[in-house]
Amino acid sequence: MSIVQFPKEMKWGVATASYQIEGAVNEGGRGLSIWDTFSKTPGKVKNGDNGDVACGSYHRYKEDVEMMDDLGVDFYRFSVAWPRIFPDGTGEVNQAGLDYYHRLVDELLEKGIQPMCTLYHWDLPQALQDQGGWGNRQTIDAFVNYANTMFEAFEGKIKHWITFNEPWCASFLSNYMGVHAPGNQDLQLAVDVAHHMNVAHGKAVSDFRKLGIEGQIGYAPNVEWNEPYSNRQEDIDACKRANAFHLDWFFDPVFKGEYPKFLVDLFEKNGAQLHVEPGDMEIISQPIDFLGINYYSGSVARYKENEGLFEHERIDTGFQKTDIGWNIYPEGFYNVLTHIHKTYGDVPIYITENGSCYNEEPENGRVRDSKRIDYLQQHLIALDRAMKSGVNIKGYLTWSLMDNFEWAEGYTMRFGIVHVNYRTLERTKKDSFYWYKQMISNGFFERLS
């Protein structure tokens, strides 16, 4: 038996996203988002599922905050639906949308839970997409206007802000691979979108400083780790390319003020030019207060000629997998965190998402999700190792508070520590909820060897 002990100042939390839990898509003056459109396009989401109702949190937020209070978390990371604030992306503010988030934030603060607010978790107003979306540089200004509106409306209430969640997903997965909204398959567009999001991030950070807003601001890229299958240079280089697709492309501009040249060249070789306007890199590289890290999985990989952009193939070396088919790879969590620390310095880090998909259903009112508990334990051990190796970890927020609309997977995949019956919207706390509650209360856990 080993005891894993965390510092007293370590912060704990849970995370969600607006489109995945709120529902009420036609209430309170909310406009359409690209996910409303995408999810109702035949063949895009499993079973034709959509977020019209989701978990009903727009109406049940008090119940959800009660669960978090019982859990004992320090932070709740949620996202704002941009179309609730500006139904058309720009123009007149929808006060009813602001009022909803004020009610949510006030409820959190009353329970002593700090809100961590993500401004962009993928629900771009459809009206802006109709004008080119993130491929149009004017969307940068629309985002900054929206961000400033939120900063000023919630000053003194929200003290931890995240500009963008997983910009890799919102650019390449959504506009090159076509898996997420808006569903494009165009490498040039994806490169443009990624850059415009980076500029929008930098401008929002700059305005946050100019406005003198109390608090901290950062962003939350998703990362994975590809470990070379061998020490052959071709395997090492293939994994470097694959890791850089998530890491370097979104980290180097923020922390170094430049894009990695080998990726710029690789994209150009495949017909996609990087379009940088004067001043863009200075804007993007505004100092941030913290870095959010979303980690779920990784793999062992090697070079394979003509295998995709990066000539890289993943090798199944016998990893156990979660129900969504992702490798359970806590060593990759440790590796990626120490790599970030070594490459980008002593930036404070919050783990803004880490969790697992297991689809257990309630039996006699109980959800026995021991595999999720095991996943959490393995990754918290990796986190402890990273902290003891000098990585500046400030907090850990698991994904997710509750089962929800899992994007292109619809309602088929469950990541929550609370089970949601999508027909009745009843919430049932899983065994993992109670394990996490005890771990937060104690500040440590015991793992049987």
C-alpha positions as CSV (number, residue, x, y, z in Angstrom):
1,M,0.0,0.0,0.0
2,S,1.3,3.4,-0.9
3,I,0.0,6.8,0.3
4,V,0.0,9.7,-2.2
5,Q,-0.1,13.0,-0.3
6,F,-0.8,16.4,-1.9
7,P,0.1,19.9,-0.5
8,K,-2.5,21.7,1.6
9,E,-2.6,24.6,-0.9
10,M,-3.5,22.2,-3.8
11,K,-6.8,23.2,-5.3
12,W,-9.4,20.7,-6.4
13,G,-12.3,21.0,-8.8
14,V,-14.6,19.7,-11.6
15,A,-15.2,20.9,-15.1
16,T,-18.1,21.2,-17.6
17,A,-18.9,23.0,-20.8
18,S,-22.0,25.0,-21.7
19,Y,-23.3,23.2,-24.8
20,Q,-22.7,19.8,-23.1
21,I,-24.8,20.5,-20.0
22,E,-27.0,23.5,-20.3
23,G,-29.8,22.6,-22.7
24,A,-32.4,25.4,-23.0
25,V,-31.0,26.3,-26.4
26,N,-34.1,28.4,-27.4
27,E,-34.5,30.1,-24.0
28,G,-33.3,33.3,-22.4
29,G,-32.6,35.0,-25.8
30,R,-29.8,32.6,-26.7
31,G,-28.9,32.6,-30.4
32,L,-27.8,29.6,-32.4
33,S,-24.3,28.2,-32.2
34,I,-22.3,26.1,-34.7
35,W,-23.0,23.1,-32.5
36,D,-26.8,23.6,-32.9
37,T,-26.3,23.5,-36.6
38,F,-23.7,20.7,-36.7
39,S,-25.6,18.3,-34.4
40,K,-28.7,18.6,-36.5
41,T,-26.9,17.8,-39.7
42,P,-27.6,14.2,-40.5
43,G,-24.7,11.9,-39.9
44,K,-22.5,14.2,-37.9
45,V,-23.4,13.1,-34.3
46,K,-24.1,9.5,-33.2
47,N,-27.8,8.7,-33.1
48,G,-28.7,12.2,-34.3
49,D,-28.2,13.4,-30.7
50,N,-28.0,17.2,-29.9
51,G,-27.7,19.5,-27.0
52,D,-31.2,20.9,-26.9
53,V,-31.8,19.5,-23.5
54,A,-28.5,17.9,-22.5
55,C,-28.4,17.8,-18.7
56,G,-30.9,20.6,-18.2
57,S,-28.3,22.6,-16.1
58,Y,-29.7,25.9,-17.3
59,H,-32.7,25.2,-15.0
60,R,-31.0,22.8,-12.5
61,Y,-27.8,24.7,-11.8
62,K,-28.7,25.0,-8.1
63,E,-28.9,21.3,-7.8
64,D,-25.6,21.0,-9.6
65,V,-23.9,23.5,-7.3
66,E,-25.3,21.6,-4.3
67,M,-23.5,18.5,-5.6
68,M,-20.3,20.4,-5.9
69,D,-20.7,21.7,-2.4
70,D,-21.2,18.2,-1.1
71,L,-18.1,17.1,-3.1
72,G,-16.0,19.8,-1.4
73,V,-14.3,21.3,-4.4
74,D,-12.4,24.6,-4.5
75,F,-13.1,25.4,-8.2
76,Y,-15.8,24.9,-10.7
77,R,-14.7,25.3,-14.3
78,F,-17.6,26.1,-16.6
79,S,-17.9,27.8,-19.9
80,V,-20.1,30.6,-21.2
81,A,-22.2,30.1,-24.3
82,W,-21.2,33.1,-26.4
83,P,-24.6,33.1,-28.2
84,R,-26.3,33.6,-24.8
85,I,-24.4,36.9,-24.4
86,F,-24.4,38.0,-28.1
87,P,-27.0,36.0,-30.0
88,D,-25.5,37.1,-33.3
89,G,-21.9,37.2,-32.0
90,T,-21.8,41.0,-32.0
91,G,-24.3,43.8,-31.5
92,E,-26.5,44.3,-28.5
93,V,-25.8,42.4,-25.3
94,N,-28.5,39.9,-24.2
95,Q,-29.0,40.8,-20.6
96,A,-30.9,37.6,-19.9
97,G,-27.8,35.6,-20.8
98,L,-25.6,37.7,-18.4
99,D,-28.2,37.3,-15.7
100,Y,-28.1,33.5,-16.0
101,Y,-24.4,33.4,-15.4
102,H,-24.7,35.9,-12.6
103,R,-27.1,33.5,-10.9
104,L,-24.8,30.6,-11.4
105,V,-21.7,32.5,-10.2
106,D,-23.5,33.9,-7.1
107,E,-24.7,30.4,-6.2
108,L,-21.1,29.2,-6.4
109,L,-19.7,32.0,-4.4
110,E,-22.3,31.5,-1.7
111,K,-21.0,28.0,-1.3
112,G,-17.4,29.1,-1.2
113,I,-16.6,27.6,-4.7
114,Q,-14.5,29.7,-6.9
115,P,-15.7,30.0,-10.6
116,M,-13.1,29.3,-13.3
117,C,-14.7,30.7,-16.5
118,T,-13.9,29.5,-20.0
119,L,-14.9,32.0,-22.6
120,Y,-14.7,29.8,-25.6
121,H,-15.5,26.1,-25.4
122,W,-16.4,25.7,-29.1
123,D,-19.9,27.3,-29.3
124,L,-19.3,30.0,-31.9
125,P,-22.4,31.9,-32.8
126,Q,-23.8,30.6,-36.1
127,A,-24.2,34.1,-37.3
128,L,-20.4,34.6,-37.2
129,Q,-19.9,31.2,-38.9
130,D,-22.1,32.4,-41.7
131,Q,-19.6,35.2,-42.2
132,G,-16.6,32.8,-42.4
133,G,-16.3,31.9,-38.7
134,W,-12.8,31.7,-37.3
135,G,-11.4,31.8,-40.9
136,N,-12.4,35.5,-41.0
137,R,-10.1,37.8,-39.0
138,Q,-13.2,39.9,-38.0
139,T,-14.2,37.1,-35.7
140,I,-11.1,38.1,-33.6
141,D,-12.6,41.5,-32.8
142,A,-16.0,39.9,-32.1
143,F,-14.4,37.6,-29.6
144,V,-12.5,40.4,-27.9
145,N,-15.6,42.5,-27.6
146,Y,-17.4,39.5,-26.0
147,A,-14.5,38.8,-23.7
148,N,-14.4,42.4,-22.5
149,T,-18.1,42.4,-21.9
150,M,-17.6,39.3,-19.6
151,F,-14.6,40.8,-17.9
152,E,-16.4,44.0,-17.0
153,A,-19.7,42.3,-16.1
154,F,-18.1,39.8,-13.7
155,E,-15.2,41.8,-12.3
156,G,-14.7,40.9,-8.6
157,K,-16.8,37.8,-9.0
158,I,-14.8,35.6,-11.4
159,K,-11.0,35.7,-10.7
160,H,-9.8,32.9,-13.0
161,W,-10.4,33.2,-16.7
162,I,-9.6,30.9,-19.6
163,T,-9.7,32.3,-23.1
164,F,-9.8,29.2,-25.2
165,N,-10.5,25.5,-24.5
166,E,-8.5,23.1,-26.7
167,P,-7.7,25.3,-29.7
168,W,-6.4,22.3,-31.5
169,C,-9.8,20.7,-31.4
170,A,-11.5,23.9,-32.5
171,S,-9.1,24.4,-35.4
172,F,-7.7,21.1,-36.7
173,L,-10.2,18.5,-35.5
174,S,-13.0,20.8,-36.6
175,N,-11.7,22.3,-39.8
176,Y,-9.2,19.9,-41.1
177,M,-10.5,16.5,-39.9
178,G,-14.1,17.6,-40.0
179,V,-15.0,15.6,-36.8
180,H,-16.4,18.6,-34.8
181,A,-18.4,21.7,-35.8
182,P,-18.4,23.3,-38.3
183,G,-17.1,20.1,-39.9
184,N,-14.7,21.4,-42.6
185,Q,-11.9,19.4,-44.2
186,D,-9.4,22.1,-45.3
187,L,-5.9,22.2,-44.0
188,Q,-5.4,25.9,-45.1
189,L,-8.6,26.9,-43.2
190,A,-7.5,25.0,-40.1
191,V,-4.1,26.7,-40.1
192,D,-5.9,30.1,-40.5
193,V,-8.4,29.3,-37.7
194,A,-5.6,28.2,-35.3
195,H,-3.7,31.4,-35.9
196,H,-6.8,33.6,-35.5
197,M,-7.7,31.9,-32.3
198,N,-4.1,32.5,-31.0
199,V,-4.4,36.2,-31.9
200,A,-7.8,36.5,-30.3
201,H,-6.4,34.9,-27.1
202,G,-3.5,37.4,-27.0
203,K,-5.8,40.4,-27.6
204,A,-8.2,39.3,-24.8
205,V,-5.2,38.9,-22.4
206,S,-4.0,42.3,-23.4
207,D,-7.4,43.9,-22.8
208,F,-7.7,42.1,-19.5
209,R,-4.6,43.9,-18.4
210,K,-5.6,47.3,-19.8
211,L,-9.0,47.1,-18.1
212,G,-7.2,46.4,-14.8
213,I,-9.4,43.3,-14.1
214,E,-8.7,41.7,-10.8
215,G,-7.7,38.0,-11.2
216,Q,-5.7,35.7,-13.4
217,I,-6.0,34.7,-17.1
218,G,-4.7,31.8,-19.1
219,Y,-5.7,29.3,-21.8
220,A,-6.3,25.5,-21.8
221,P,-4.8,23.5,-24.7
222,N,-5.2,19.8,-25.0
223,V,-2.1,17.7,-25.0
224,E,-1.3,14.1,-25.7
225,W,2.0,12.2,-25.5
226,N,3.5,10.0,-28.2
227,E,6.4,7.9,-26.9
228,P,8.9,6.6,-29.6
229,Y,8.6,2.9,-30.2
230,S,12.4,2.7,-30.4
231,N,15.4,5.0,-30.1
232,R,15.7,5.1,-33.9
233,Q,15.9,8.7,-35.0
234,E,13.0,8.3,-37.5
235,D,10.7,7.1,-34.6
236,I,11.9,10.0,-32.4
237,D,11.3,12.5,-35.2
238,A,7.8,11.1,-36.0
239,C,6.7,11.4,-32.4
240,K,8.2,14.9,-32.2
241,R,6.0,15.9,-35.1
242,A,2.9,14.3,-33.7
243,N,3.4,15.9,-30.2
244,A,4.2,19.3,-31.7
245,F,0.8,19.2,-33.6
246,H,-0.8,19.6,-30.1
247,L,2.0,21.2,-28.1
248,D,4.4,23.4,-30.1
249,W,1.9,24.8,-32.5
250,F,-0.2,26.3,-29.6
251,F,2.6,26.7,-27.0
252,D,5.5,28.3,-29.0
253,P,3.5,31.4,-30.1
254,V,2.3,32.1,-26.6
255,F,5.6,31.4,-24.7
256,K,8.2,32.1,-27.4
257,G,6.5,34.5,-29.8
258,E,7.0,32.2,-32.8
259,Y,5.6,29.2,-34.6
260,P,7.8,26.1,-34.9
261,K,9.5,26.3,-38.2
262,F,9.5,22.6,-38.9
263,L,5.7,22.6,-38.7
264,V,5.3,25.7,-40.7
265,D,7.4,24.0,-43.4
266,L,5.5,20.8,-43.1
267,F,2.1,22.6,-43.5
268,E,3.5,24.6,-46.5
269,K,4.7,21.3,-48.1
270,N,1.0,20.2,-47.8
271,G,-0.4,23.4,-49.4
272,A,-1.2,25.4,-46.3
273,Q,0.5,28.8,-45.8
274,L,0.8,30.5,-42.4
275,H,-0.6,34.0,-42.7
276,V,0.9,36.3,-40.0
277,E,0.2,40.0,-40.0
278,P,2.6,42.6,-38.5
279,G,2.2,42.6,-34.7
280,D,0.4,39.3,-34.5
281,M,3.2,37.5,-32.7
282,E,3.7,40.2,-30.1
283,I,0.0,40.1,-29.4
284,I,-0.1,36.3,-29.1
285,S,2.9,36.2,-26.7
286,Q,1.3,38.4,-24.0
287,P,2.3,36.9,-20.6
288,I,-0.3,34.7,-19.0
289,D,-0.9,34.0,-15.3
290,F,-1.4,30.2,-15.6
291,L,-1.7,27.4,-18.1
292,G,-4.6,25.0,-18.2
293,I,-3.7,21.5,-19.3
294,N,-6.3,18.9,-20.6
295,Y,-4.9,15.4,-20.8
296,Y,-6.6,12.1,-21.4
297,S,-4.4,9.7,-23.3
298,G,-1.3,9.0,-25.3
299,S,0.4,6.2,-27.2
300,V,3.6,4.6,-28.3
301,A,4.3,5.4,-31.9
302,R,6.8,5.1,-34.7
303,Y,7.6,6.3,-38.2
304,K,5.6,5.1,-41.1
305,E,6.2,6.4,-44.6
306,N,3.2,8.3,-46.1
307,E,1.1,7.8,-43.0
308,G,-0.8,11.1,-42.7
309,L,0.8,14.5,-42.4
310,F,3.3,13.4,-39.8
311,E,4.3,9.9,-41.2
312,H,3.5,8.6,-37.8
313,E,1.6,5.5,-36.7
314,R,0.4,4.6,-33.2
315,I,1.3,1.1,-32.0
316,D,-1.0,-0.9,-29.6
317,T,1.5,-2.3,-27.1
318,G,-1.3,-3.7,-24.9
319,F,-2.6,-0.6,-23.2
320,Q,-5.9,-1.0,-21.3
321,K,-8.5,1.3,-22.8
322,T,-11.5,3.3,-21.6
323,D,-14.9,2.7,-23.1
324,I,-14.3,5.4,-25.7
325,G,-11.3,3.4,-26.9
326,W,-8.6,5.7,-25.6
327,N,-5.4,4.3,-24.1
328,I,-4.9,4.5,-20.4
329,Y,-1.4,6.0,-20.3
330,P,-0.6,7.9,-17.0
331,E,3.1,7.7,-17.8
332,G,2.3,10.0,-20.8
333,F,0.7,12.5,-18.3
334,Y,4.0,12.6,-16.4
335,N,6.1,12.9,-19.5
336,V,4.1,15.7,-21.1
337,L,4.0,17.8,-17.9
338,T,7.7,17.5,-17.3
339,H,8.3,18.3,-21.0
340,I,6.2,21.4,-20.7
341,H,8.1,22.5,-17.6
342,K,11.5,21.8,-19.2
343,T,10.5,23.6,-22.5
344,Y,8.4,26.5,-21.4
345,G,9.6,27.2,-17.8
346,D,8.0,27.5,-14.4
347,V,4.5,28.5,-15.5
348,P,1.8,27.8,-13.0
349,I,-0.4,24.9,-14.2
350,Y,-3.9,23.9,-13.5
351,I,-5.0,20.5,-14.8
352,T,-8.2,21.8,-16.3
353,E,-9.4,18.4,-17.6
354,N,-8.5,14.8,-16.9
355,G,-10.9,11.9,-16.7
356,S,-12.2,8.7,-18.3
357,C,-15.1,7.3,-20.1
358,Y,-16.9,4.3,-18.5
359,N,-20.5,3.6,-19.3
360,E,-21.7,1.9,-16.1
361,E,-25.4,2.3,-15.3
362,P,-27.0,2.5,-11.9
363,E,-27.9,-0.7,-10.2
364,N,-30.1,-0.4,-7.1
365,G,-29.3,3.3,-7.0
366,R,-25.6,2.9,-7.1
367,V,-23.0,3.3,-9.9
368,R,-20.0,1.1,-9.3
369,D,-17.4,2.7,-11.5
370,S,-14.2,1.2,-10.0
371,K,-12.4,1.5,-13.3
372,R,-12.8,5.3,-13.2
373,I,-11.4,5.4,-9.6
374,D,-8.4,3.4,-10.8
375,Y,-7.9,5.8,-13.7
376,L,-8.0,8.8,-11.4
377,Q,-5.6,7.1,-9.0
378,Q,-3.1,6.3,-11.7
379,H,-3.2,9.8,-13.1
380,L,-3.0,11.5,-9.7
381,I,0.1,9.4,-9.0
382,A,1.6,10.7,-12.2
383,L,0.7,14.2,-11.2
384,D,2.4,13.8,-7.8
385,R,5.5,12.5,-9.6
386,A,5.4,15.6,-11.8
387,M,5.0,17.9,-8.8
388,K,7.9,16.2,-7.1
389,S,10.0,16.7,-10.3
390,G,9.5,20.5,-10.0
391,V,6.4,21.0,-12.2
392,N,4.4,24.0,-10.8
393,I,1.0,22.4,-10.3
394,K,-1.6,24.6,-8.6
395,G,-4.7,22.5,-9.0
396,Y,-6.5,19.6,-10.5
397,L,-10.0,19.6,-12.0
398,T,-11.5,16.4,-13.2
399,W,-13.7,15.9,-16.3
400,S,-16.5,15.9,-15.7
401,L,-18.9,16.8,-12.9
402,M,-21.6,14.8,-14.7
403,D,-22.3,12.7,-17.8
404,N,-23.2,15.0,-20.7
405,F,-23.4,15.5,-24.5
406,E,-20.1,14.2,-25.6
407,W,-19.8,16.1,-28.9
408,A,-19.8,13.8,-32.0
409,E,-20.3,10.8,-29.7
410,G,-23.7,12.2,-28.6
411,Y,-24.9,10.6,-25.4
412,T,-23.2,7.3,-25.9
413,M,-20.1,8.1,-23.8
414,R,-20.1,8.9,-20.1
415,F,-17.3,10.8,-18.5
416,G,-19.0,12.1,-15.3
417,I,-18.5,11.3,-11.7
418,V,-22.3,11.9,-11.5
419,H,-24.6,9.7,-13.6
420,V,-27.3,11.5,-15.6
421,N,-30.5,9.8,-16.8
422,Y,-31.0,11.6,-20.0
423,R,-34.7,10.9,-20.0
424,T,-35.5,12.1,-16.5
425,L,-32.4,14.2,-15.9
426,E,-32.0,12.5,-12.5
427,R,-28.5,12.8,-11.1
428,T,-26.9,9.8,-9.3
429,K,-23.5,10.2,-7.6
430,K,-21.2,7.5,-8.7
431,D,-18.7,5.6,-6.5
432,S,-16.0,7.8,-8.1
433,F,-17.8,10.9,-6.7
434,Y,-17.5,9.6,-3.2
435,W,-13.9,8.5,-3.7
436,Y,-13.0,12.0,-5.0
437,K,-14.8,13.6,-2.2
438,Q,-12.8,11.6,0.4
439,M,-9.6,12.3,-1.4
440,I,-10.3,16.1,-1.5
441,S,-11.2,16.1,2.2
442,N,-8.1,14.1,3.2
443,G,-5.6,15.6,0.8
444,F,-4.3,12.1,0.1
445,F,-5.3,8.6,-0.9
446,E,-4.0,5.1,-0.3
447,R,-3.4,2.9,-3.3
448,L,-3.3,-0.8,-2.9
449,S,-0.3,-2.2,-4.8
